[in-house]
């Protein structure tokens, strides 16, 4: 995502060649979901 002309910090940019095939896309999706699943759970916000 590059909306302002400046790269966002902590983002991974994949060139179009990196997602040309469905297998490429699946590999990135598996990598990303694996990373997110490894993060600690967020504390739920209490509604007042």
C-alpha positions as CSV (number, residue, x, y, z in Angstrom):
1,X,0.0,0.0,0.0
2,X,1.5,3.3,-1.1
3,X,-1.1,6.0,-1.0
4,X,1.1,9.0,-0.1
5,X,4.2,8.3,-2.1
6,X,6.0,7.1,1.0
7,X,6.4,3.5,1.8
8,X,4.6,2.4,5.0
9,X,6.9,1.1,7.8
10,X,6.9,-2.6,8.6
11,X,5.1,-3.5,5.4
12,X,6.2,-6.2,2.9
13,X,6.0,-5.2,-0.7
14,X,5.7,-8.0,-3.3
15,X,6.3,-7.2,-6.9
16,X,3.8,-8.4,-9.5
17,X,6.2,-11.2,-10.5
18,X,5.9,-12.5,-7.0
19,X,2.2,-13.2,-7.3
20,X,1.9,-14.2,-11.0
21,X,0.5,-17.7,-10.3
22,X,-2.1,-19.0,-8.0
23,X,0.6,-21.0,-6.3
24,X,2.6,-17.8,-5.7
25,X,-0.4,-16.1,-4.2
26,X,-1.2,-19.2,-2.0
27,X,2.4,-19.2,-0.7
28,X,2.3,-15.6,0.3
29,X,-1.1,-16.0,1.9
30,X,0.1,-19.0,3.9
31,X,3.2,-17.1,5.0
32,X,1.2,-14.1,6.1
33,X,-1.5,-16.1,8.0
34,X,1.2,-18.1,9.7
35,X,2.8,-14.9,10.9
36,X,-0.5,-13.4,12.2
37,X,-1.4,-16.7,13.9
38,X,1.9,-16.6,15.7
39,X,1.2,-13.2,17.3
40,X,-0.1,-13.1,20.9
41,X,-3.8,-12.5,21.3
42,X,-5.0,-8.9,21.8
43,X,-6.8,-8.1,25.0
44,X,-10.4,-7.4,24.4
45,X,-11.7,-3.9,24.9
46,X,-14.1,-3.5,27.7
47,X,-17.3,-1.7,26.7
48,X,-18.5,0.8,29.3
